[in-house]
């Protein structure tokens, strides 16, 4: 199998020379050589082409183009995409399958091993992933801060925010299929591209390592920055709404209390009409704290790929008991956001955003009845939380999703069924290989155990 080749596409606009040099220095430092660089320059003058020749004299891997039309990032990316795919088309098919476009920022840095780690992850995958992304942090001066540790591909989370970010790699074969970036978009062309990749059934690969360092520039005009953030939020919401419409999902995208994400209100008002048969599991001691819970959960269950929908549990003192569960490689099960305050910000606001998880609490959840029968229900040889984890793992293995909806808020009775040693051994015997790979809805760079989702 051919090792991956990366064609990096960079858009230059209002470029700070010092930071662009820093980016080029990070390319010089790469310990992986199978790459090309395509720079699309929308600045006035050609000074940055001269700077590139300083770093890469007589290097035919580096390509520079001065853009006559300054139509924005999407336009520049499309020009770069056209150049890359035209060159790729001249190669044998075996080599075309190993080509990747990597969209990166003009002021950012890549770790010296960024491309080699990505190439290794791609080559070791069971099949070639079509979209590849990594963890990233922020560069403020020379300091690195604000690490963004991301889950593996999480469809529901991606619909509520672009957790992947604007910089990712996509296979050239998928790029041909998806076509161009939407040039009508100013703030969200990357998000639209990711959603279209998701709709096309693309495979996503997450590399849990801080390989990308995004430059944070100082802001001189706070008012202008706020206006840009508002415009960006509105455009991202419109892109999410368009994706739902393309897939025929009845829902409205609305603003959330925090501007880092948005809400999707799925239509579930026909829950009591039983259009899709469901089971509502509820422990007698669990007390609902929010309204329209059945309708909210049913709105998710109307989607054919959702099998289970769970709630966020709170206890005394407005502390969270859990908002979904995560598991360790030894089969231990931990409540997500345990003992964190419900009215305080959580890591990446993840306790407030609907997302795919590996397991929800069986004391209050909704299950698709047909899926339940298809999977032959709960395994009676297991007990406690392990019984529900086993069912959710079987549902995910069958291609279904398990979703937690934080807006469905219930109060915990303060008790939970205990599992047994024999139950744990049965779980390990059934799922040892899956458990060993770690929880895909979590990031291994974050702490495991009850203190999860904390830096």
PyMOL commands that set and color helices and strands:
alter all, ss='L'
color gray80, all
select helices_A, chain A and resi 17-28+47-55+73-88+93-96+114-124+155-160+172-178+189-199+222-246+271-273+293-301+316-318+347-349+369-374+384-397+421-436
alter helices_A, ss='H'
color red, helices_A
select strands_A, chain A and resi 5-12+35-41+62-66+99-104+109-110+131-140+143-148+169-171+204-215+251-255+262-266+278-282+287-288+306-314+320-322+325-327+333-335+355-356+364-368+401-411
alter strands_A, ss='S'
color yellow, strands_A
deselect
rebuild
show_as cartoon
